[in-house]
């Protein structure tokens, strides 16, 4: 509608209002779609807020797996004092002192007598026991076991009956048995001197002199 036509229409409208006495509010014209922009923004914000939040992905749990070598060693299921000590020494070499202590604790729990402890010392040697005793990360189980084994072995090495048995074993055909006898006599130190000299001084035992 042109401007010239709009003006008479407005005048007519005003006259009708004056004649009827009805209140009227004249608002400026607004463009289509522009009415109440704050309400539209609020509606859009509300709609956006109603959307459920996406859950954050959960971290994948890390499954601890033991070293295959250690699993294989523990898989042997040691069940005797000798096996516990052997497995414990292997774990020490693999730098797993906390697992080695568990094996040594098993030996202590078995409450071995002096002869059994000395047998462990004979089997593994004083060097292995000194190695265990010297490792602070194997304490207290390792040190307690090593001290007990070494003490029992020293006591056994000074026993006359044991020394006589070692002197006899010097003539055994088994190289392994002769080797253990030599180690035992060396640990006996001065206590073994007398029995060995007695063999050398006995002409009737001349066949034994070569191995003494």
C-alpha positions as CSV (number, residue, x, y, z in Angstrom):
1,X,0.0,0.0,0.0
2,X,1.4,3.4,-0.9
3,X,2.0,6.1,1.6
4,X,-0.8,8.3,0.3
5,X,-3.4,5.6,0.9
6,X,-2.1,4.7,4.4
7,X,-2.6,8.2,5.8
8,X,-6.4,8.4,5.2
9,X,-6.9,4.9,6.6
10,X,-5.1,5.9,9.8
11,X,-7.2,9.1,10.2
12,X,-10.4,7.1,9.8
13,X,-9.2,4.7,12.4
14,X,-8.4,7.5,14.9
15,X,-11.8,9.1,14.3
16,X,-13.6,5.7,15.0
17,X,-11.7,5.4,18.3
18,X,-12.6,8.9,19.4
19,X,-16.2,8.3,18.6
20,X,-16.4,5.0,20.4
21,X,-14.2,6.0,23.4
22,X,-12.3,2.6,23.3
23,X,-8.7,2.7,24.5
24,X,-6.2,1.7,22.0
25,X,-2.4,1.3,22.1
26,X,-0.5,1.9,18.9
27,X,2.7,0.0,18.6
28,X,5.3,0.5,16.0
29,X,5.4,-2.1,13.3
30,X,8.0,-4.8,13.6
31,X,9.5,-7.1,11.0
32,X,8.1,-10.6,10.8
33,X,10.1,-13.0,13.0
34,X,11.8,-10.2,15.0
35,X,9.2,-10.0,17.8
36,X,10.5,-10.8,21.3
37,X,14.0,-11.8,20.5
38,X,14.9,-12.4,24.2
39,X,12.2,-15.0,24.5
40,X,13.5,-16.8,21.4
41,X,17.1,-16.7,22.8
42,X,15.8,-18.1,26.1
43,X,13.9,-20.9,24.3
44,X,17.0,-21.8,22.3
45,X,19.2,-21.8,25.4
46,X,16.6,-24.0,27.3
47,X,16.4,-26.4,24.4
48,X,20.2,-26.7,24.3
49,X,20.4,-27.2,28.1
50,X,17.9,-30.1,27.9
51,X,20.3,-32.1,25.8
52,X,21.9,-34.9,27.9
53,X,25.7,-34.4,28.5
54,X,27.8,-37.0,26.8
55,X,29.6,-39.2,29.3
56,X,33.4,-39.0,29.3
57,X,35.1,-42.3,28.2
58,X,36.2,-44.5,31.1
59,X,40.0,-45.3,31.2
60,X,40.9,-48.8,30.2
61,X,42.0,-50.7,33.3
62,X,45.7,-51.8,33.2
63,X,46.0,-55.5,33.9
64,X,49.4,-56.3,35.7
65,X,51.1,-59.3,34.3
66,X,54.1,-60.9,35.9
67,X,57.4,-61.4,34.0
68,X,57.1,-64.8,32.2
69,X,60.4,-65.9,33.8
70,X,59.1,-65.2,37.3
71,X,55.8,-66.8,36.5
72,X,57.7,-69.9,35.4
73,X,59.8,-70.0,38.5
74,X,56.8,-69.6,40.8
75,X,54.9,-72.1,38.7
76,X,57.2,-74.8,39.9
77,X,55.3,-74.7,43.2
78,X,58.2,-75.2,45.6
79,X,57.2,-77.2,48.6
80,X,60.4,-78.1,50.5
81,X,63.0,-76.0,52.3
82,X,65.5,-76.8,49.7
83,X,63.1,-75.7,46.9
84,X,62.1,-72.6,48.8
85,X,65.8,-71.5,49.1
86,X,66.5,-72.3,45.5
87,X,63.5,-70.4,44.2
88,X,64.4,-67.5,46.6
89,X,67.9,-67.3,45.3
90,X,66.6,-67.2,41.7
91,X,64.2,-64.4,42.6
92,X,67.1,-62.5,44.2
93,X,69.0,-62.8,40.9
94,X,65.9,-61.5,39.1
95,X,65.8,-58.4,41.4
96,X,62.6,-59.4,43.1
97,X,63.5,-59.3,46.8
98,X,59.9,-59.0,48.0
99,X,59.1,-62.4,46.4
100,X,62.4,-63.9,47.6
101,X,61.5,-62.9,51.2
102,X,58.3,-64.9,50.9
103,X,60.2,-68.0,50.0
104,X,62.7,-67.5,52.9
105,X,59.8,-67.0,55.2
106,X,58.5,-70.4,54.3
107,X,61.7,-72.0,55.4
108,X,61.6,-70.1,58.7
109,X,58.0,-71.2,59.2
110,X,59.1,-74.9,58.8
111,X,61.2,-74.5,62.1
112,X,64.1,-76.8,60.9
113,X,66.4,-78.3,63.4
114,X,70.2,-77.7,63.4
115,X,70.9,-80.7,61.3
116,X,68.4,-79.7,58.6
117,X,69.7,-76.1,58.6
118,X,73.3,-77.4,58.2
119,X,72.1,-79.5,55.3
120,X,70.9,-76.4,53.6
121,X,74.2,-74.8,54.2
122,X,75.9,-77.9,52.8
123,X,73.7,-77.8,49.7
124,X,73.9,-74.1,48.8
125,X,77.3,-73.2,50.4
126,X,78.3,-70.5,52.7
127,X,78.7,-68.0,49.8
128,X,75.0,-68.1,49.0
129,X,74.1,-67.6,52.7
130,X,76.5,-64.7,53.0
131,X,74.9,-63.2,49.9
132,X,71.5,-63.4,51.4
133,X,72.7,-62.1,54.8
134,X,74.3,-59.1,53.1
135,X,71.2,-57.9,51.3
136,X,69.3,-55.3,53.3
137,X,66.3,-55.6,51.0
138,X,66.0,-59.3,52.0
139,X,65.7,-58.5,55.7
140,X,64.5,-59.6,58.0
141,X,63.6,-63.0,56.6
142,X,66.7,-63.4,54.5
143,X,69.2,-62.4,57.2
144,X,67.4,-64.5,59.9
145,X,67.6,-67.6,57.7
146,X,71.2,-67.1,56.5
147,X,72.4,-66.5,60.1
148,X,70.6,-69.7,61.3
149,X,72.1,-71.8,58.4
150,X,75.6,-70.4,58.9
151,X,75.5,-71.0,62.7
152,X,74.2,-74.5,62.2
153,X,76.9,-75.3,59.6
154,X,79.7,-74.0,61.8
155,X,78.4,-76.1,64.7
156,X,78.3,-79.1,62.4
157,X,81.7,-78.5,61.1
158,X,83.2,-78.7,64.6
159,X,81.4,-82.0,65.4
160,X,84.0,-84.8,65.6
161,X,81.6,-87.4,64.1
162,X,80.9,-85.2,61.1
163,X,84.6,-84.5,60.6
164,X,85.3,-88.2,60.6
165,X,82.5,-88.8,58.0
166,X,84.0,-86.1,55.8
167,X,87.5,-87.7,56.1
168,X,86.0,-91.0,55.0
169,X,84.1,-89.3,52.1
170,X,87.5,-88.2,50.7
171,X,87.9,-91.7,49.4
172,X,84.4,-91.9,47.8
173,X,84.3,-92.6,44.1
174,X,81.7,-89.9,43.6
175,X,83.4,-86.5,42.7
176,X,80.4,-84.7,44.1
177,X,80.6,-86.4,47.5
178,X,84.3,-85.8,47.7
179,X,83.8,-82.2,46.8
180,X,81.3,-81.7,49.7
181,X,83.7,-83.4,52.0
182,X,86.5,-81.1,51.1
183,X,84.3,-78.0,51.6
184,X,83.2,-79.4,55.0
185,X,86.7,-80.0,56.2
186,X,87.8,-76.5,55.0
187,X,85.0,-75.0,57.1
188,X,86.0,-77.1,60.1
189,X,89.3,-75.4,59.9
190,X,91.5,-76.3,62.9
191,X,89.0,-78.9,64.1
192,X,89.8,-81.0,61.0
193,X,93.6,-80.8,61.3
194,X,93.9,-83.6,63.9
195,X,91.8,-86.2,62.1
196,X,93.6,-85.5,58.7
197,X,97.1,-85.9,60.3
198,X,95.9,-89.1,61.9
199,X,95.2,-90.5,58.4
200,X,98.6,-89.4,57.1
201,X,100.4,-90.9,60.1
202,X,98.7,-94.3,59.7
203,X,100.8,-96.5,57.4
204,X,97.9,-99.0,57.1
205,X,95.9,-96.2,55.5
206,X,98.5,-95.3,52.9
207,X,96.0,-95.9,50.1
208,X,94.0,-92.9,51.4
209,X,97.0,-90.5,51.6
210,X,96.6,-89.3,48.0
211,X,93.2,-87.9,48.6
212,X,93.9,-86.3,52.0
